[in-house]
Amino acid sequence: MAKSIFEGLVISLGVLFALAFAVIVAPPLMASGDTIGALAAGFVNPYATGYSLDAILTGLILIAWIIYERLTLGVKFGWIAIILCFLPGVATAFAFYLVLRTRTRPIQY
Protein backbone atom coordinates (compact mmCIF):
# COMPACT_ATOMS: atom_id res chain seq x y z
CA MET A 1 0.00 0.00 0.00
CA ALA A 2 1.34 3.41 -0.91
CA LYS A 3 2.04 5.84 1.91
CA SER A 4 -0.45 8.37 0.52
CA ILE A 5 -3.22 5.75 0.44
CA PHE A 6 -2.37 4.65 3.98
CA GLU A 7 -2.41 8.21 5.29
CA GLY A 8 -5.63 9.03 3.45
CA LEU A 9 -7.35 5.93 4.80
CA VAL A 10 -6.18 6.53 8.37
CA ILE A 11 -7.14 10.22 8.27
CA SER A 12 -10.55 9.36 6.80
CA LEU A 13 -11.28 6.79 9.49
CA GLY A 14 -10.16 9.17 12.26
CA VAL A 15 -12.36 11.94 10.91
CA LEU A 16 -15.24 9.50 10.41
CA PHE A 17 -15.09 8.56 14.10
CA ALA A 18 -14.95 12.22 15.15
CA LEU A 19 -18.02 12.98 13.02
CA ALA A 20 -19.90 9.95 14.34
CA PHE A 21 -19.07 11.02 17.89
CA ALA A 22 -20.33 14.54 17.17
CA VAL A 23 -23.60 13.22 15.69
CA ILE A 24 -24.31 10.34 18.10
CA VAL A 25 -22.88 11.42 21.46
CA ALA A 26 -22.71 15.21 21.53
CA PRO A 27 -26.43 16.07 21.12
CA PRO A 28 -27.74 13.94 24.03
CA LEU A 29 -24.80 15.03 26.18
CA MET A 30 -25.49 18.71 25.51
CA ALA A 31 -29.23 18.19 26.10
CA SER A 32 -28.75 16.48 29.46
CA GLY A 33 -25.57 18.17 30.61
CA ASP A 34 -24.86 15.05 32.67
CA THR A 35 -21.22 14.25 31.95
CA ILE A 36 -20.96 11.69 34.78
CA GLY A 37 -24.10 9.94 33.56
CA ALA A 38 -22.73 9.88 30.03
CA LEU A 39 -19.49 8.29 31.24
CA ALA A 40 -21.38 5.78 33.40
CA ALA A 41 -23.56 4.81 30.42
CA GLY A 42 -20.52 3.11 28.90
CA PHE A 43 -20.70 0.57 31.74
CA VAL A 44 -24.43 -0.31 31.74
CA ASN A 45 -23.89 -4.01 31.01
CA PRO A 46 -20.99 -6.47 30.69
CA TYR A 47 -20.74 -5.97 26.92
CA ALA A 48 -20.61 -2.19 27.09
CA THR A 49 -18.13 -2.47 29.96
CA GLY A 50 -15.86 -4.68 27.87
CA TYR A 51 -15.88 -2.26 24.93
CA SER A 52 -15.40 0.73 27.22
CA LEU A 53 -12.48 -0.85 29.05
CA ASP A 54 -10.91 -1.80 25.72
CA ALA A 55 -11.09 1.82 24.52
CA ILE A 56 -9.87 3.23 27.85
CA LEU A 57 -6.89 0.89 28.09
CA THR A 58 -6.04 1.39 24.41
CA GLY A 59 -6.01 5.13 25.07
CA LEU A 60 -3.70 4.69 28.06
CA ILE A 61 -1.36 2.48 26.01
CA LEU A 62 -1.32 5.10 23.23
CA ILE A 63 -0.50 7.84 25.76
CA ALA A 64 2.36 5.74 27.18
CA TRP A 65 3.69 5.18 23.63
CA ILE A 66 3.48 8.90 22.81
CA ILE A 67 5.33 9.88 25.99
CA TYR A 68 7.96 7.18 25.42
CA GLU A 69 8.63 8.31 21.85
CA ARG A 70 8.78 11.95 22.91
CA LEU A 71 11.41 11.16 25.53
CA THR A 72 13.43 8.63 23.53
CA LEU A 73 13.03 9.71 19.91
CA GLY A 74 12.12 13.39 20.21
CA VAL A 75 8.77 13.03 18.43
CA LYS A 76 7.02 16.40 18.57
CA PHE A 77 3.32 17.26 18.66
CA GLY A 78 2.22 13.95 20.17
CA TRP A 79 0.57 15.97 22.92
CA ILE A 80 -2.17 16.79 20.41
CA ALA A 81 -3.01 13.08 20.19
CA ILE A 82 -3.14 12.89 23.99
CA ILE A 83 -5.79 15.62 24.00
CA LEU A 84 -7.66 13.86 21.18
CA CYS A 85 -7.81 10.69 23.33
CA PHE A 86 -10.25 12.48 25.61
CA LEU A 87 -12.26 14.32 22.98
CA PRO A 88 -13.39 12.92 20.59
CA GLY A 89 -11.68 9.60 21.36
CA VAL A 90 -8.91 7.09 20.90
CA ALA A 91 -9.77 6.31 17.25
CA THR A 92 -9.13 9.90 16.18
CA ALA A 93 -6.09 10.22 18.46
CA PHE A 94 -4.54 7.01 17.13
CA ALA A 95 -5.16 8.03 13.52
CA PHE A 96 -3.56 11.43 14.16
CA TYR A 97 -0.51 9.88 15.85
CA LEU A 98 0.01 7.27 13.12
CA VAL A 99 0.01 9.95 10.43
CA LEU A 100 2.22 12.18 12.58
CA ARG A 101 4.74 9.34 12.92
CA THR A 102 4.79 8.67 9.18
CA ARG A 103 5.66 12.34 8.62
CA THR A 104 8.15 12.77 11.48
CA ARG A 105 11.82 12.03 11.46
CA PRO A 106 12.57 11.39 15.11
CA ILE A 107 15.83 12.60 16.61
CA GLN A 108 18.15 9.66 17.23
CA TYR A 109 20.13 9.88 20.45
MOMO-V857539 format. One record per residue. PSI is psi as a letter, one per 20 degrees, with the letter a starting at -180 (none if undefined). D_FIRST is the distance of its C-alpha to the first C-alpha in Angstrom with 2 decimals. Layout:
psi = [PSI | PSI]
d_first = [D_FIRST | D_FIRST]
This chain:
psi = [p | q | g | h | g | g | g | g | g | g | g | g | h | g | h | g | g | g | g | g | g | h | h | g | g | g | g | h | g | h | g | h | j | n | g | g | h | g | g | h | h | i | k | h | r | h | g | h | g | g | g | g | h | g | g | g | h | g | g | h | g | g | g | g | g | g | g | g | h | g | h | h | i | k | p | q | j | h | h | g | h | g | g | h | h | h | o | h | r | h | g | g | g | g | g | g | h | g | g | g | h | i | j | p | o | q | p | p | none]
d_first = [0.00 | 3.78 | 6.48 | 8.40 | 6.61 | 6.56 | 10.06 | 11.19 | 10.59 | 12.29 | 14.96 | 15.66 | 16.23 | 18.37 | 20.35 | 20.76 | 22.36 | 24.54 | 25.74 | 26.47 | 28.37 | 30.32 | 31.28 | 32.02 | 33.38 | 34.79 | 37.45 | 39.26 | 39.07 | 40.63 | 43.21 | 44.34 | 43.83 | 43.73 | 40.92 | 42.25 | 42.50 | 38.94 | 37.74 | 40.07 | 38.77 | 35.58 | 37.90 | 40.05 | 39.35 | 37.74 | 34.50 | 34.11 | 35.11 | 32.41 | 29.65 | 31.28 | 31.63 | 27.99 | 26.97 | 29.72 | 28.93 | 25.19 | 26.28 | 28.68 | 26.17 | 23.82 | 26.93 | 27.88 | 24.47 | 24.73 | 28.31 | 27.58 | 24.92 | 27.29 | 30.11 | 28.43 | 25.70 | 27.10 | 24.22 | 25.75 | 25.63 | 24.63 | 27.95 | 26.52 | 24.24 | 27.42 | 29.22 | 26.45 | 26.83 | 30.27 | 29.72 | 27.76 | 26.17 | 23.80 | 20.80 | 21.05 | 21.96 | 19.05 | 16.55 | 18.54 | 18.68 | 15.00 | 14.41 | 17.65 | 16.64 | 13.51 | 16.08 | 19.01 | 20.39 | 22.72 | 26.17 | 26.83 | 30.35]
